[in-house]
Amino acid sequence: MWSCLVHSAALSTLKHYDCCLEGAGRGRAEGSPKVALSPGPSGWGVRLGGDGRSFSPLKETSPPLLGCPSGSPSPNSMLRVLLSAQASPARLSGLLLFPPVQPCCLGPNKWGDRPLGGGPHVQGLQRLLEQARTPGELLRWLGQNPTKVRAHHYPVALRRLGQLLGSRPRPPPVEQATLQDLSQLIIRNCPSYDIHTIHVCLHLAVLLGFPSDGPLVCALEQERRFRLPPKPPPSLQPVLRGGQRLEAALSCPRFLRHPRQHLISSLAEARPEELTPHVMVLLARHLARHRLREPQLLEAIAHFLVVQEAQLNSKVVQKLVLPFGRLNYLPLEQQFMPCLERILAREAGVAPLATVNILMSLCQLRCLPFRALHFVFSPSFINHVSGTPHALIVRRYLSLLDTAVELELPGYRGPRLPRRQQVPIFPQPLITDRARCKYSHKDIVAEGLRQLLGEEKYRQDLTVPPGYCTDFLLCVSSSGAVLPVRTQDPFLPYPPRSCPQGQAASNPTTRDPAQRVVLMLRERWHFCRDGRVLLGSRALRERHLGLLGYQLLPLPFEELESQRGLPQLKSYLRQKLQALGLRWGPEGG
């Protein structure tokens, strides 16, 4: 604080101090006797000559020293003010607690274009200041080295003074007018200080004994308040109730760690009128995004949807239904499905994308309503969405719905999606897999299969009709031998040739004697959080691949994570494949 106060004032009168120091330097260069400011029997004074025997006391009313302009205090004079300030020993000892002040930028002046710290001589002066044993020695280093003094040396000297004054008696007091002049210098220049300098100067003024209602402290305090950012307006409702607590809990960082404690308690305390669609949509979005399969919260959303059916449109309903399909949870609310069927019948033609999104969630739950399927597969609906910006995503969803009808709804006799409108469902790995590829076990499993079977006997990331991406696919003969993939057609026909359209679910066999085995990686993020329930999209893919005739071999993440190194993983894969009766190598053909 010492350093910041005096250093700030010194910067404001830097040109005046410079002429004083340069004058002292020229006197020595031309053969003049050495001039130094040092304490004497009756106070501070000027000592002349190398032996220091000639001493002239210095008074406050004497002319300026060594040609300084009238009315401008010299650097040594400012140090005298601090040395003789009327502060208690406890306050002075408080100065020892402040860390060294870092050099600051001086701006456009005589020294502003020089790098702070200077060369080795300037750095040497800083070490001398830091090692000074008395205030007099400190002042001599500043007064006798004018060409080496930089602005950041004053904070170094002032901090050393604070350390020395903590163990030395207080110097005699100076006239009150001198302290007032110093105060006016700080008040006049404090608008140009940064916030850190203002804080340090304010604390220093208190330590030096300046009155709290005096002009110096008031000016610094006013400048400090001016620099502070504006306070936010007070909340109109400081006490959160029900829905407000629930909405606040959804934004709490502890939500992911303790969802049940925070959300269920907030939901239980909410009154029915406080559970607005906005709050319930936030709840549904958080459950879906973080894979939180909380039955009590999901049942609350289902009940809200049934109660508020008349006030909800399809765009809100699609967001409320999203977590049920993603988390593979069919609510116990008996009116859940009848309510959704009524909403779809009422809103299907208003928002096509929302309608298809609702059906996608119901498809994951295996609860597709026939009436809604009739509508979305109608030529009028398909022609309507073809010219919209979201035509491609709607066609992709309609293709998946058509696949679900083909494989899972043998009793459906309504319209279907025309073949020319069908597109691959998921031609690439899902977004979650691409985002977490560096945490996946796919690379090490691929290396294990390469060393175990050979590169020609498996395919990785192959998309099979009607558009499902497989992790690893093997072709196996009727005797169990793993065949080279290049010699076989890796795809099974879609729809299955042995079944008429719409009957694949009852008999998914094919005429091809070779089997297709799909190794399915079940990573940690393929499941609901803290559970063993597959996410709806994963369960749907595995269900459809099985109905198409592919033999699935799941590889759970717990088993993969327990393998230590590639040799153990190869042994694990060998056991898994042999359990299916597969053979490879010389004995397997």
Stockholm file with secondary structure:
# STOCKHOLM 1.0

chainA/1-589         MWSCLVHSAALSTLKHYDCCLEGAGRGRAEGSPKVALSPGPSGWGVRLGGDGRSFSPLKETSPPLLGCPSGSPSPNSMLRVLLSAQASPARLSGLLLFPPVQPCCLGPNKWGDRPLGGGPHVQGLQRLLEQARTPGELLRWLGQNPTKVRAHHYPVALRRLGQLLGSRPRPPPVEQATLQDLSQLIIRNCPSYDIHTIHVCLHLAVLLGFPSDGPLVCALEQERRFRLPPKPPPSLQPVLRGGQRLEAALSCPRFLRHPRQHLISSLAEARPEELTPHVMVLLARHLARHRLREPQLLEAIAHFLVVQEAQLNSKVVQKLVLPFGRLNYLPLEQQFMPCLERILAREAGVAPLATVNILMSLCQLRCLPFRALHFVFSPSFINHVSGTPHALIVRRYLSLLDTAVELELPGYRGPRLPRRQQVPIFPQPLITDRARCKYSHKDIVAEGLRQLLGEEKYRQDLTVPPGYCTDFLLCVSSSGAVLPVRTQDPFLPYPPRSCPQGQAASNPTTRDPAQRVVLMLRERWHFCRDGRVLLGSRALRERHLGLLGYQLLPLPFEELESQRGLPQLKSYLRQKLQALGLRWGPEGG
#=GR chainA/1-589 SS CHHHHHHHHHHHTHHHHHHHHHHHHHHHHTTCCCEEEEEETTEEEEEESTTCCEEEECCTTSCCGGGCCTTCCCHHHHHHHHHTCCCCHHHHHHGGGSCCCCCCCCCSSTTTTSCTTCSHHHHHHHHHHHTCSSHHHHHHHHHSCTTTCCTTHHHHHHHHHHHHHTTSCCCCCCCHHHHHHHHHHHHHHGGGSCHHHHHHHHHHHHHTTCCTTSHHHHHHHHHHHHHSCCCCCCCSCCSCCTHHHHHHHHTCGGGTTSHIIIIIHHHHHCCGGGCCHHHHHHHHHHHHHTTCCCHHHHHHHHHHHHHTGGGCCHHHHHHHHHHHHHTTCCCSCTTHHHHHHHHHHHHTTTCHHHHHHHHHHHHHTTCCCHHHHHHHTSHHHHHHHHTSTTHHHHHHHHHHHHHHHHHHCTTCCSCCCCGGGCCCSCCSCCHHHHHTGGGCSHHHHHHHHHHHTCGGGCEEEEEETTTEEEEEEEEECTTSBEECGGGSCCCCCSSCTTSCTTCTTTCCCCSCSSEEEEEEEECGGGBCTTSSCBCHHHHHHHHHHHHHTCEEEEEEHHHHHTCCSHHHHHHHHHHHHHHTTCBCSTTTC
#=GC SS_cons         CHHHHHHHHHHHTHHHHHHHHHHHHHHHHTTCCCEEEEEETTEEEEEESTTCCEEEECCTTSCCGGGCCTTCCCHHHHHHHHHTCCCCHHHHHHGGGSCCCCCCCCCSSTTTTSCTTCSHHHHHHHHHHHTCSSHHHHHHHHHSCTTTCCTTHHHHHHHHHHHHHTTSCCCCCCCHHHHHHHHHHHHHHGGGSCHHHHHHHHHHHHHTTCCTTSHHHHHHHHHHHHHSCCCCCCCSCCSCCTHHHHHHHHTCGGGTTSHIIIIIHHHHHCCGGGCCHHHHHHHHHHHHHTTCCCHHHHHHHHHHHHHTGGGCCHHHHHHHHHHHHHTTCCCSCTTHHHHHHHHHHHHTTTCHHHHHHHHHHHHHTTCCCHHHHHHHTSHHHHHHHHTSTTHHHHHHHHHHHHHHHHHHCTTCCSCCCCGGGCCCSCCSCCHHHHHTGGGCSHHHHHHHHHHHTCGGGCEEEEEETTTEEEEEEEEECTTSBEECGGGSCCCCCSSCTTSCTTCTTTCCCCSCSSEEEEEEEECGGGBCTTSSCBCHHHHHHHHHHHHHTCEEEEEEHHHHHTCCSHHHHHHHHHHHHHHTTCBCSTTTC
//
